[in-house]
Amino acid sequence: MLAANYIAHCQLKWAYQQSIPLEGYTKRVEDNILGSELHPETKREYARGKGRELGGRRAHMKALHSSSALVVNVFDYWRRENRIQEIAVCCGAEGIVSGMEFEKTHPIKGVNRTPPHLDVEFGGSIPLAAESKFTETYHRKTRRDNKDTHLDEYLEHLDIWERIPKTKTLAECISKQSGTKTDFEYLDVPQLIKHILGLTSSYDGRFSLLYLWYKIDSNEATHHEAELARFVACIEDEIGFQIMTCQDLFDKIRHLPNVNFAYLQYLERRYFPII
């Protein structure tokens, strides 16, 4: 079974076990969320975003395979418990964390495109922004028919690349590749480059970017890991770039003191069953 299909099967099995009514997606966003509600601040952050996460019959966060649902189910608990520092440290944050924000945008000066937005970001002297993947890892990302993923317009603005010349070289290489294919089949490198540009614009290079992905042992995951290694080699420590699986993050969470059992049980049963 393909990894994406396996994940979908596991999520459907979980929904049936919980007697959650489905119409393709869940009927309500609340049905897909731990505790059936978001922290009010979290809800405001998603509502102001442009990702259509909460509104409409096909709101993205109603999908069982939604990466945003996975993100809030893991992270929103720590906001409700006022324990953001602990989850931030689990993610690799340094120093004192000043806050946590979902869907934070980082406009790129001079570029008239939708600004990159990160799934979750921790403020501090060295901000840590996380890009999270669920099933996206297992769908090939080589198609370039979405104009918002093209890098040509970004390359026209030379000033935005001054701090990240190696990233610029990689962007030029991808931009020159013909047709609908790039050298990276499973890793969405154009998106990562946009994130790096936005964060560099906001923080003058003093930040860390965490790539958080859901690992299912499979050929796709093996290819994906190889592409991550190639990406890291291309940027060669030009930015603070970290990689962690969702499974490894959950293992760190399980070892934190005084974590609510219902929270751990929900995550384990839904996303991280012990095999």
Buried (B, 14 or more C-beta within 10 A) or exposed (E): EEBBEBBBEBBBEBBEEEEBEEEEBBBBBEBBBBBEEBBEBBBEBBEEBEBEBBEEEEBBBBBBBBBBBBBBBBBBBBBBBEBBBBBBBBBBBBEEBEEBBBBBBBBBEEBEBEBBBBBBBBBBEBBBBBBBBBBBBBBEBBEBEEEEBBBEBBBEEEEBBEBBEBBBEBBEBBBEEEEEEBBBBBBBBBBBBBBBBBBBBBBEBEBBBBBBBBBBEBEBBEBBBBBBEBBBEBBEEBBBBBBBBBEEBBEBBEEBEEBEEEBBEBBEEBBBEEE
